[in-house]
């Protein structure tokens, strides 16, 4: 999960991501070496969008998301699911630079 570090007015907000070392290395490579994404946040966002686009009907996803978010238990389940999705996508899926730019 991301942790926001408080900023005063007019300052940038730094976000710290906790992730396994192998995922951290892959994200850093995509962002800083291969320059496929402008930021770590963009890389993670594109990975999640790619997963949703490739694995679920968006209408169904929106309805399920609303249902899960309507309860505390559902929100906790959703956090766990999103963490698993993020790890799965970044571990196993190759995202083309062309696809990443097309989703921006």
Secondary structure as the mmCIF struct_conf table of DSSP 4:
data_model
#
loop_
_struct_conf.conf_type_id
_struct_conf.id
_struct_conf.beg_label_comp_id
_struct_conf.beg_label_asym_id
_struct_conf.beg_label_seq_id
_struct_conf.end_label_comp_id
_struct_conf.end_label_asym_id
_struct_conf.end_label_seq_id
STRN STRN1 UNK A 2 UNK A 5
HELX_LH_PP_P HELX_LH_PP_P1 UNK A 6 UNK A 6
TURN_TY1_P TURN_TY1_P1 UNK A 9 UNK A 10
BEND BEND1 UNK A 11 UNK A 11
HELX_LH_PP_P HELX_LH_PP_P2 UNK A 12 UNK A 13
STRN STRN2 UNK A 14 UNK A 17
HELX_RH_AL_P HELX_RH_AL_P1 UNK A 21 UNK A 28
HELX_RH_PI_P HELX_RH_PI_P1 UNK A 29 UNK A 33
BEND BEND2 UNK A 34 UNK A 34
BEND BEND3 UNK A 37 UNK A 39
HELX_RH_AL_P HELX_RH_AL_P2 UNK A 40 UNK A 55
BEND BEND4 UNK A 56 UNK A 56
HELX_RH_AL_P HELX_RH_AL_P3 UNK A 58 UNK A 69
TURN_TY1_P TURN_TY1_P2 UNK A 70 UNK A 70
BEND BEND5 UNK A 71 UNK A 71
HELX_RH_AL_P HELX_RH_AL_P4 UNK A 72 UNK A 92
HELX_RH_AL_P HELX_RH_AL_P5 UNK A 97 UNK A 102
TURN_TY1_P TURN_TY1_P3 UNK A 103 UNK A 103
#
